[in-house]
Amino acid sequence: MSDQKTVLFPAFRYILPSDYENWLEQMAAEGWQIDHIGQWSSIVMSFRLCEPKKYRFVYDPQVSPRKEYIPTYEEFGWEYLGRMASAHIWRMEYEGERPQAFSDQEGLVERNRRNLTAVSISFFIFLATVLSIGVWLGFAVDSLSAGDRIQLVIAGVFFGVILLALGYFMMQMRKKLQK
Amino acid sequence: MGENMSVEKARKRYIPMSETMFYILLSLKQERHGYAIMQHVKELTKGRIRLGAGTVYSSLGKLEGDGLIKSIREEDRRNIYLITPLGKQILHEETERIAELCFNYKEAL
C-alpha cells in the first residue's frame, strides 16, 4: 500500500466549509495527514500515511485578515496549516470534546456568508474576463491574425469552463446553505 | 462608520444582543486581549460559554469597526481592547432590556 495519497479538486468536492473540515478530520483519523496548505490545495492535495490522529480542522475565509488574526488563533491552541485563496486552514489535536473556532450560530453563518462572497467575487471576475474576450473577438476579429484568434478562443474556452464550474459551485453552496 | 456610528444605528444593530457580544462587551469594561476575554467569559459563565478563536476575532473586528470598543495598545502581537462610551451605553440599554424581561417574567408567575 502506498504511503501517499493525492486527491484532486478537494475544495470543489466538499462545498461547505463544514464538509471540507469533516473530510480532513476523517482523513486524519484514517492516518492521512497533511502538514501544509498552499494556493494549489484547492486543485490538488497530497496526504502522507502516518499514525491516525484526532484533529479538528477549521476552514476560515478571510480575504484580508488583521495583524492579530494568526496570533489570536495560535493563542487558542490552533496550528496554522496555510491558506488557499482567501481560505485559512487551521487544526487542533484533541481528545474528548471537539474544539470549536466558531462557538455561536452567528459566527458560523457569518463564516459561510464570507465563503459564498469569496466564490461570488471569483465568479464575477471570470465572467468579466470571458465577456472581454468575447467582445474583443467580436469587434477586432478582422485585425487579428489567425494565430491570435485561435489563442483568444482557447483562452475564452478555458476561462468559460472555470466560469461554469464556479457558477455550479455557487449554486450548490447556496442550496446547501438554504437547507 | 467606526467612531462615527450613531447611537440610533448601534441600537438597531446590537439590540437585542447575542450572548457572545454581550459577554465580550462586558469583559471589555477592563482592558483585555482576545484570549483573556475567552478566559473571563468562561469563568463568568462557569464554563457554559467557551468562545472560539474565530468568534472572538470576528466579533472584536465588528465591535471595533462600529466604535463600541477600541484597541488601546499592542502587546506581544496582540491588541488590547477597551469598551468605548458608545459600547457602554449600548451594553447598559441591553442590560435594562434583559432586566425588564426578568421583571415581567417574575410578575407573570
Boltz contact constraints between the chains, C-beta under 6 A:
constraints:
  - contact:
      token1: [A, 60]
      token2: [B, 54]
      max_distance: 6.0
  - contact:
      token1: [A, 68]
      token2: [B, 78]
      max_distance: 6.0
  - contact:
      token1: [A, 68]
      token2: [B, 79]
      max_distance: 6.0
  - contact:
      token1: [A, 71]
      token2: [B, 77]
      max_distance: 6.0
  - contact:
      token1: [A, 71]
      token2: [B, 78]
      max_distance: 6.0
  - contact:
      token1: [A, 72]
      token2: [B, 34]
      max_distance: 6.0
  - contact:
      token1: [A, 72]
      token2: [B, 53]
      max_distance: 6.0
  - contact:
      token1: [A, 72]
      token2: [B, 57]
      max_distance: 6.0
  - contact:
      token1: [A, 73]
      token2: [B, 53]
      max_distance: 6.0
  - contact:
      token1: [A, 75]
      token2: [B, 35]
      max_distance: 6.0
  - contact:
      token1: [A, 76]
      token2: [B, 53]
      max_distance: 6.0
  - contact:
      token1: [A, 78]
      token2: [B, 53]
      max_distance: 6.0
  - contact:
      token1: [A, 100]
      token2: [B, 52]
      max_distance: 6.0
  - contact:
      token1: [A, 101]
      token2: [B, 52]
      max_distance: 6.0
  - contact:
      token1: [A, 101]
      token2: [B, 53]
      max_distance: 6.0
  - contact:
      token1: [A, 101]
      token2: [B, 54]
      max_distance: 6.0
  - contact:
      token1: [A, 102]
      token2: [B, 52]
      max_distance: 6.0
  - contact:
      token1: [A, 102]
      token2: [B, 54]
      max_distance: 6.0
  - contact:
      token1: [A, 102]
      token2: [B, 55]
      max_distance: 6.0
  - contact:
      token1: [A, 103]
      token2: [B, 51]
      max_distance: 6.0
  - contact:
      token1: [A, 103]
      token2: [B, 52]
      max_distance: 6.0
  - contact:
      token1: [A, 103]
      token2: [B, 55]
      max_distance: 6.0
  - contact:
      token1: [A, 104]
      token2: [B, 20]
      max_distance: 6.0
  - contact:
      token1: [A, 104]
      token2: [B, 55]
      max_distance: 6.0
  - contact:
      token1: [A, 106]
      token2: [B, 18]
      max_distance: 6.0
  - contact:
      token1: [A, 107]
      token2: [B, 55]
      max_distance: 6.0
